[in-house]
Each structure stands twice: as structure tokens, then as C-alpha cells.
Amino acid sequence: MAGRAELQAIAETALRAAQADQTEVLVVAQDLSLTRFAENSIHQNVTEKNAMVRVRSVLGSRVGVASTTDVSKDSLQDLVRRAETIAALQQEKPTAVVLPEPAETVAVDAYSEATAACTPETRARGVEAILKLSKSNDLLASGAYSTRVEETLVSNSKGVSAYHRGTMGSLMTVIMSPDSSGYAADAAQDVSNIDAAEVGRIAVDKALQSRTPMALEPGAYTVILEEEAVADMIFYLSFLGLGALSVQEGRSFMAGRIGEKVAGENITLWDDGFDRRGIAHPFDYEGVPKQKVMLIENGIALGPVYDTETAAREPGKRSTGHGLPAPNTMGPIPINLFLNTGSASIEEMIASTERGIYVTRFHYVNPVHPVKTIITGMTRDGTFLVENGKISRPLKNLRFTQSILETLSNTEQLSRELKMVTMQYGSFSCCVPAIKAHGFTFTGATEF
């Protein structure tokens, strides 16, 4: 781990070389370690240490951005020159760009020494627990066990200086037979809280239960979606419509509908960078402190998240601390999402279902209609028919084409427990329950 002093020295070297009206320096240092396994054997152990420096130079309303992984003095000075040259070549915008002013940032403890010190041997012991279960059932296991230490520092010429360090461990596996597969995953700030044997048990059970799947006609069904599937929908809702830029450009479901009902009364969705149940991060990539933002409350759309640029476009608005690294085309998005829980268990959801489909997770999800929040994708690694309150048989995978908001409007039950689901990249997390919803549309079937 580099530490704040080292990252601050990098930023100050760049700022001293700056000649632009305003300059911002973002430094992200990472220690990444990964153990991969396939066909019941570990085949890769890798560790990567790197630092990325990104400079944003502002000349009036013109902005230039450049980045490097070389933190030597000469490289940093050249980086600043490149960013300023790029800015000078841009066309003027209608309004000046203003970087954030300093603001008090409250620290959040998101660091685990156990994760930072996690060795290949520790990860191998976790993988071994999965492989034993797989081998004893004549199955094949593959997957990955990774740890990450990440430090972020944002500093600008107006006096902003914000630093955060955090850790994350994640384990996932897919366990297969010739005609079935099962998936399970877990993630935690502290790897000591990851139960590898339980991850393996769940995936093995899914693989065994999924053998000899039957085909099912497409149509509208009641579904019970595990947390991984729910998180996919919430992630896409975030990307498609919960940021101010998408609202301002009219491509969000919230455009013209703030204050209106967009989901069921049992649905409340918010973003909170200080909640350690997710990947906590106290400020955004502009150094602005994060605010807890209620996005949908009791089914009512309350509004999106903002960064500095989108807030400046609307009178009376301020950044909510959701800026991404510049440049980006998405604008601000919430990346520490929480969906409220309910009072049911998954077993109770199944028991109350006369006929429906149980879904472990989705695969290859893509947007179809952003404003209507329609997405399409496949089920994967454990899809089952529910009949008369019981899981009756495994199903071949199905393609769905479905509106996220329609699903949230049709949600009948939410589970009592939250699970943190992380994206495969970056500090994106979503803490969600499992849900039961009616009227979920499957539009195609597969042969596997």
C-alpha cells in the first residue's frame, strides 16, 4: 500500500507543474491479487500493483484530460502539459467549467488488514474447500478468488484534498456437469467473512438439482429472482436513468416524471457511500463528499444523483458526490445502491407460488429501451420450475425481455436479508434482497 503521503506527493508534483486556470489530479493506487481455477484445479495466481494518475486541465470552458501509470517527476510534468495542450485544442463551451471547492470529508473505515495481507495460500485454502465438494460429486468447478486494496486521492488547484483506502475480497464459482451448472458467489470487505465452503455447497446443490433440464414455453410468468438477478436489474436502472445527465438529456425514465409513481409502494431505492454493507467510499472522483440520496421512495421517483457539471445546469442544485473520473459519457451515476428488504424468506416465496420460475442469475444483459427500462438477457446456472409451492424440476435456460420498472411495480414480496453484489470492475456495489414478482416476460427458449 502506498499511503496518503505518497499519493499526495504525486498530486502536488503535477499541480506545481500546472499552468491552466484550474487543475485536478486523481490518483488511484491498487494492489490486485487473483487465484483462478478450472476443471477442479488452480491454474493461475497473479498479483498486480499499479498506480494511475489522471489530470484534468481547465482553460475557461475548455477541458483536457490525460492519464499515465508512470509516476516519475518527468512523466507527471509531461502529463500536465499533455492535458493542457488537449484543453487548448477544444472548442469553447457555452458556460465555464468550475472545479469543486474544498469541503469537509468524513472518513469511513472500509479497510481490512486481513484482506490486504491475504496470501495465495489463504485463497488456495478457500478454493480447496470448493474443489473437494465438486470432486466428491463428480462435477467440475471453475471460478476466481480475488482481493483488492485500493487507495484514491483527489486534489485540485482550489484546495480540494481527499483520500480514502478500502479493501474488497470476492469469490465466485460455476460448477458443472455435462448437462447442468450451478453458480454461487460472495464478497466482503474482510475476506475472513467469506465462507468458501458455503459458496461451494450452494453451487454444487444447484448443479445437481439442474440435471436433465426440461424445456418451457416462453410467456409471462411469476418469478422468484435471487439477489444476483435483482442486482443486475438495479445496476442497469442506475446506468440508464438514475443520473442527472440522462434526465437532462431526456433519456431517463425520470425525465418529466419526478414526483410520480414509477414502482410499487413496497419499493424504496437509495444510494449511500457511507454504508459499510456495500463498498463504502466517502467522496466521488471529483473529491466531493457523497450524500445519501433517496432515488425512489415507496414507488415515487424523487430525483437523480448529480456531479459538479450537471448540478451547474440546474438552478439551486449542488453535486451529490457522484462524479465519475473525467472524461466520461455517462455523467454521474449512483454506485453504492441499496434496495429495501421485505418480510419473506426465499422458502416462503416458493411456498406461496402456484406456478412460476426460480432464477439464480442473469447472463449477457443488454438494454433495449432505456426510457422504458427494458432489458434483455438469459437465465443461467440454475433455473427451475416452481409448482404448487415447491421447486418441481430444472429448466433449460430462457431469454427474457422485460421492463425493470414493470418488475418493480409487480413485486409481491422481498426477502428479509440483503446481499452485497459487486460489479466485476470498479467500486460498484448493490445491496439487494431476493424478490418475487408477477408478469415477467420470457421471450425465447434455448436447448441448454
C-alpha atoms as one frame of an Amber mdcrd trajectory, in Angstrom:
protein
   0.000   0.000   0.000   1.354   3.428  -0.971  -0.254   5.585   1.734  -1.665
   9.094   1.680   1.674  10.910   1.834   2.995   9.177  -1.275  -0.181   9.788
  -3.272  -0.315  13.415  -2.114   3.289  13.921  -3.239   2.379  12.636  -6.702
  -0.569  15.029  -6.904   1.471  18.003  -5.698   4.175  17.340  -8.283   1.540
  17.552 -11.002  -0.153  20.624  -9.519   3.153  22.512  -9.280   3.683  21.983
 -12.999   0.189  23.199 -13.922  -0.405  26.471 -15.773  -4.112  26.069 -16.554
  -6.850  28.153 -14.936  -7.839  25.125 -12.848  -6.268  21.692 -12.463  -7.487
  18.463 -10.907  -5.350  15.409 -10.147  -6.834  11.976  -9.490  -4.501   9.246
  -8.205  -5.705   5.651  -7.843  -3.294   3.026  -6.495  -4.253  -0.645  -6.486
  -2.872  -3.930  -5.196  -4.776  -6.680  -7.006  -4.400 -10.419  -6.395  -6.244
 -13.251  -8.112  -6.431 -17.035  -7.893  -8.199 -18.705 -10.821  -9.317 -22.310
 -11.020 -10.827 -24.504 -13.744 -11.648 -28.196 -14.119 -11.121 -28.732 -10.391
  -7.604 -27.305 -10.351  -5.943 -23.962  -9.617  -4.223 -22.812 -12.785  -3.302
 -19.178 -12.124  -2.035 -16.974  -9.304  -1.298 -13.354 -10.181  -0.610 -10.137
  -8.302  -0.556  -6.670  -9.849   0.436  -3.372  -8.270  -0.165  -0.181 -10.184
  -0.947   3.490  -9.868  -2.936   5.585 -12.320  -2.692   9.376 -12.423  -5.288
  11.402 -14.309  -5.018  15.162 -14.801  -7.951  17.374 -15.790  -6.919  20.822
 -17.029  -9.471  23.623 -17.385  -8.941  26.682 -19.591 -12.119  28.744 -19.300
 -14.751  26.394 -20.664 -12.284  24.076 -22.382 -11.213  20.852 -20.706  -8.399
  18.428 -21.425  -7.731  15.107 -19.719  -4.648  12.898 -19.841  -3.525   9.912
 -17.786  -0.427   7.839 -17.088   0.845   4.973 -14.959   4.371   6.433 -14.801
   4.647   8.489 -11.606   8.153   9.844 -12.138   8.592  13.631 -11.972   9.341
  13.972 -15.687   6.326  11.841 -16.598   3.982  13.831 -14.354   5.191  17.137
 -15.797   4.672  15.771 -19.305   1.216  14.542 -18.273   0.191  18.048 -17.226
   1.493  19.512 -20.483  -0.486  16.963 -22.485  -3.712  17.696 -20.597  -3.237
  21.446 -21.085  -2.473  21.012 -24.784  -5.633  18.942 -25.222  -7.660  21.614
 -23.413  -6.246  24.367 -25.633  -7.376  22.475 -28.734 -11.005  22.128 -27.596
 -13.877  24.352 -28.658 -15.275  26.765 -26.102 -18.421  25.614 -24.285 -21.364
  27.943 -23.558 -20.514  28.073 -19.840 -17.266  27.954 -17.912 -16.243  24.760
 -16.150 -15.789  25.211 -12.404 -13.986  22.600 -10.314 -15.288  21.858  -6.798
 -14.296  23.926  -3.785 -12.847  22.232  -0.677 -15.415  20.615   1.633 -15.094
  18.601   4.802 -14.932  14.889   4.066 -15.866  12.408   6.781 -13.707   9.292
   6.751 -15.262   5.843   6.566 -13.466   2.685   7.646 -13.530   0.358   4.655
 -10.105  -1.230   5.144  -9.353  -4.741   6.383  -5.821  -5.816   7.219  -6.883
  -9.440   6.715  -7.801  -8.671   3.117  -4.721  -6.551   2.480  -2.478  -9.325
   3.831  -4.349 -12.199   2.171  -1.859 -14.655   0.664  -2.125 -17.070  -2.275
  -2.133 -19.865   0.319  -5.183 -18.365   2.044  -7.050 -18.068  -1.244  -5.978
 -21.602  -2.190  -7.476 -22.988   1.029 -10.775 -21.350   0.135 -10.654 -22.755
  -3.375  -9.728 -26.190  -1.987 -12.965 -26.276   0.019 -14.911 -25.777  -3.210
 -12.883 -28.318  -5.186 -13.398 -31.042  -2.567 -17.159 -30.654  -2.820 -17.044
 -30.599  -6.601 -14.831 -33.672  -6.923 -16.840 -35.688  -4.403 -19.929 -35.185
  -6.572 -18.173 -35.902  -9.907 -18.574 -32.289 -11.010 -16.179 -29.726 -12.476
 -15.556 -26.415 -10.715 -14.191 -23.188 -12.140 -14.056 -19.664 -10.796 -11.909
 -16.999  -9.177 -10.960 -15.722  -5.731  -9.664 -12.148  -5.747  -8.624  -9.448
  -3.302  -8.167  -5.735  -3.859  -6.596  -2.902  -1.921  -7.464   0.456  -3.470
  -6.377   3.951  -2.494  -7.916   7.065  -4.033  -6.700  10.632  -3.734  -8.281
  13.675  -5.386  -6.515  17.032  -5.239  -7.152  20.235  -7.168  -5.778  23.737
  -7.531  -8.645  25.166  -5.453  -7.569  23.277  -2.350  -9.517  20.018  -2.522
  -7.587  17.127  -0.975  -9.485  13.906  -0.271  -8.038  10.459   0.451  -9.628
   7.056   1.020  -8.412   3.491   1.247 -10.523   0.366   1.048 -10.331  -3.376
   0.587 -12.554  -5.972  -1.031 -12.448  -9.732  -1.426 -14.664 -11.700  -3.784
 -15.156 -15.365  -4.574 -17.274 -16.875  -7.317 -17.631 -20.327  -8.787 -19.547
 -22.124 -11.524 -19.805 -25.877 -11.006 -20.854 -28.031 -13.944 -21.988 -31.473
 -15.015 -22.434 -32.445 -18.682 -25.982 -31.041 -18.722 -26.178 -28.619 -15.787
 -24.434 -25.835 -13.915 -24.652 -24.084 -10.568 -23.399 -20.668  -9.513 -22.589
 -19.049  -6.192 -20.598 -16.014  -5.084 -19.732 -13.986  -2.032 -17.924 -10.710
  -1.404 -16.801  -8.835   1.695 -14.553  -6.011   2.785 -12.920  -8.535   5.154
 -12.080 -11.856   3.463 -12.470 -13.564   6.842 -16.221 -13.164   6.323 -16.231
 -15.117   3.056 -17.377 -18.711   3.623 -15.825 -20.608   0.728 -17.303 -23.945
   1.760 -20.804 -22.446   1.770 -20.216 -20.906  -1.655 -19.179 -24.334  -2.911
 -22.139 -26.080  -1.279 -24.656 -23.734  -2.899 -23.099 -24.100  -6.353 -22.867
 -27.899  -6.071 -26.507 -28.153  -4.977 -27.586 -26.006  -7.933 -25.558 -28.129
 -10.368 -27.013 -31.376  -9.024 -30.585 -30.055  -8.992 -30.231 -28.705 -12.547
 -29.506 -32.061 -14.186 -31.730 -33.205 -17.058 -33.495 -29.865 -17.573 -36.783
 -29.613 -19.448 -37.874 -27.009 -21.979 -40.581 -24.486 -21.119 -42.634 -22.357
 -23.459 -41.875 -18.626 -23.357 -44.501 -16.372 -21.838 -45.296 -14.226 -18.820
 -44.569 -15.946 -15.524 -44.306 -15.230 -11.844 -40.595 -15.214 -10.992 -38.523
 -15.590  -7.869 -35.252 -13.793  -8.543 -32.205 -14.397  -6.398 -30.122 -11.391
  -5.369 -27.674 -11.656  -8.291 -30.526 -11.275 -10.777 -32.101  -8.414  -8.824
 -28.733  -6.637  -8.661 -28.359  -6.857 -12.444 -31.666  -5.039 -12.852 -30.771
  -2.362 -10.308 -27.353  -1.816 -11.876 -28.976  -1.261 -15.271 -31.570   1.037
 -13.757 -28.665   3.063 -12.354 -26.821   3.260 -15.673 -29.924   4.013 -17.709
 -31.798   6.516 -15.617 -30.612   7.451 -12.134 -28.019  10.053 -13.134 -28.732
  13.739 -13.776 -27.197  13.766 -17.264 -29.599  11.107 -18.549 -32.507  13.067
 -17.056 -31.330  16.371 -18.552 -30.910  14.738 -21.959 -34.373  13.160 -21.818
 -33.164   9.560 -21.988 -34.079   8.612 -18.421 -37.366   7.217 -17.141 -37.250
  10.073 -14.597 -37.375  12.788 -17.256 -40.681  14.594 -16.662 -41.744  12.036
 -14.037 -40.079  13.189 -10.821 -42.713  13.045  -8.095 -44.680  10.380  -9.953
 -45.180   6.722  -9.116 -42.764   4.545 -11.113 -42.683   1.365  -8.992 -44.680
  -0.438  -6.335 -45.265   1.161  -2.950 -43.096  -1.577  -1.436 -40.038  -0.357
  -3.385 -37.512   2.116  -1.970 -34.103   2.579  -3.600 -31.269   4.783  -2.403
 -27.532   5.391  -2.706 -25.259   5.715   0.330 -21.483   5.824   0.038 -21.056
   5.688   3.823 -22.940   2.428   4.415 -20.328  -0.266   5.020 -22.716  -3.020
   3.990 -21.695  -2.032   0.455 -18.387  -0.792  -0.947 -18.177   2.359   1.134
 -16.440   5.404  -0.358 -16.873   8.849   1.265 -16.304  11.078  -1.776 -16.551
  10.928  -5.555 -13.871  11.181  -8.237 -14.021  14.988  -8.070 -13.338  14.953
  -4.318 -16.911  15.979  -3.440 -18.307  14.336  -0.267 -21.003  11.783  -1.013
 -24.563  12.386   0.106 -27.158   9.757   0.849 -29.663  10.166  -1.986 -33.176
   8.722  -1.968 -33.854   7.827  -5.597 -37.221   6.062  -5.367 -39.240   6.097
  -2.148 -42.377   3.992  -1.726 -42.528   3.765  -5.504 -42.215   7.534  -6.120
 -39.351   8.878  -8.264 -37.572  11.519  -6.163 -34.710  12.510  -8.440 -31.263
  11.552  -9.743 -27.717  11.996  -8.465 -25.501  14.912  -9.599 -21.880  15.749
 -10.256 -20.467  19.280 -10.436 -21.191  19.821 -14.134 -24.785  18.568 -14.146
 -25.592  20.462 -10.930 -24.400  23.703 -12.553 -27.008  23.251 -15.296 -29.935
  23.455 -12.859 -30.540  26.455 -10.573 -30.248  25.590  -6.910 -28.669  22.182
  -7.432 -25.377  21.046  -5.923 -23.291  17.966  -6.583 -24.416  14.983  -4.537
 -20.928  13.483  -4.770 -21.481  11.110  -7.664 -18.969  12.281 -10.256 -17.051
   9.650 -12.205 -13.485  10.042 -13.490 -13.326  12.537 -16.361 -13.946  12.246
 -19.200 -16.997  10.015 -19.315 -20.153   9.980 -21.389 -22.454   8.641 -18.659
 -22.369  11.612 -16.341 -22.952  10.936 -12.639 -24.378   7.600 -11.531 -25.079
   6.035  -8.133 -22.614   3.228  -7.412 -23.442   2.375  -3.766 -27.030   1.217
  -4.180 -29.475  -0.235  -1.661 -32.929  -1.738  -2.219 -35.194  -2.144   0.801
 -35.913  -5.522   2.315 -39.264  -7.165   2.974 -40.545  -9.751   5.427 -40.385
 -13.025   3.476 -37.781 -15.747   3.154 -36.991 -17.295  -0.220 -38.578 -20.511
   1.039 -41.788 -18.605   1.807 -41.752 -17.051  -1.664 -41.527 -20.521  -3.202
 -44.226 -21.916  -0.908 -46.645 -19.137  -1.912 -46.151 -19.673  -5.661 -48.615
 -21.871  -7.537 -46.633 -21.805 -10.781 -43.538 -19.793 -11.571 -39.849 -19.739
 -12.444 -36.962 -19.584  -9.986 -33.909 -17.736 -11.366 -30.401 -17.876  -9.903
 -28.876 -15.161 -12.073 -28.923 -13.454 -15.458 -26.319 -13.537 -18.221 -25.396
 -11.213 -21.094 -27.877  -8.492 -20.182 -28.273  -5.556 -22.571 -30.588  -2.534
 -22.757 -33.409  -2.489 -25.306 -35.308   0.729 -24.460 -33.609   2.999 -21.878
 -36.608   5.249 -21.165 -38.917   2.273 -20.660 -36.081   0.482 -18.782 -36.492
  -2.596 -20.977 -33.567  -5.006 -20.872 -32.961  -8.435 -22.363 -30.759 -11.325
 -21.314 -30.615 -15.005 -20.437 -31.105 -17.045 -17.305 -28.067 -19.050 -16.240
 -26.637 -21.555 -13.749 -29.810 -22.681 -12.023 -33.289 -22.081 -13.447 -36.196
 -24.065 -12.032 -39.941 -24.532 -12.424 -41.992 -23.880  -9.290 -45.303 -25.737
  -8.999 -47.717 -25.892  -6.082 -45.327 -24.221  -3.691 -42.290 -26.378  -4.473
 -39.397 -26.453  -6.925 -40.533 -29.271  -9.190 -37.932 -29.606 -11.941 -34.961
 -27.880 -13.613 -35.481 -25.818 -16.744 -33.456 -25.128 -19.836 -32.391 -21.505
 -19.938 -34.782 -18.832 -21.160 -34.380 -15.412 -22.745 -36.243 -12.563 -21.071
 -37.227  -9.144 -22.414 -38.613  -7.122 -19.564 -39.030  -3.619 -18.156 -37.165
  -3.161 -14.876 -39.734  -0.695 -13.570 -42.572  -3.029 -14.512 -40.899  -5.756
 -12.476 -40.523  -3.377  -9.532 -44.187  -2.423  -9.943 -45.203  -6.096  -9.945
 -43.072  -7.098  -6.962 -45.166  -9.005  -4.442 -42.524  -9.994  -1.906 -38.983
  -9.046  -0.906 -36.712 -11.174   1.248 -35.677 -10.230   4.767 -31.937 -10.273
   4.097 -29.718  -8.047   1.952 -26.823  -9.429  -0.067 -23.994  -7.300  -1.427
 -23.363  -7.926  -5.115 -20.327  -6.319  -6.727 -19.627  -5.483 -10.318 -16.661
  -7.202 -11.950 -14.837  -3.884 -12.150 -14.535  -0.755 -10.055 -16.111   0.143
  -6.727 -19.697  -0.574  -7.764 -21.887  -2.400  -5.266 -25.558  -3.146  -4.919
 -27.152  -4.464  -1.717 -30.457  -6.117  -2.545 -32.934  -8.743  -1.363 -34.388
 -11.536  -3.440 -37.804 -10.698  -4.890 -40.967 -12.373  -6.136 -42.790 -10.610
  -8.989 -45.578 -11.493 -11.391 -45.848 -10.827 -15.118 -42.170 -11.328 -16.003
 -41.867 -11.877 -19.755 -39.730 -14.639 -21.233 -39.437 -14.272 -24.996 -37.299
 -17.211 -26.070 -36.072 -20.670 -25.115 -32.750 -22.471 -25.501 -31.549 -26.029
 -25.983 -29.313 -25.962 -22.903
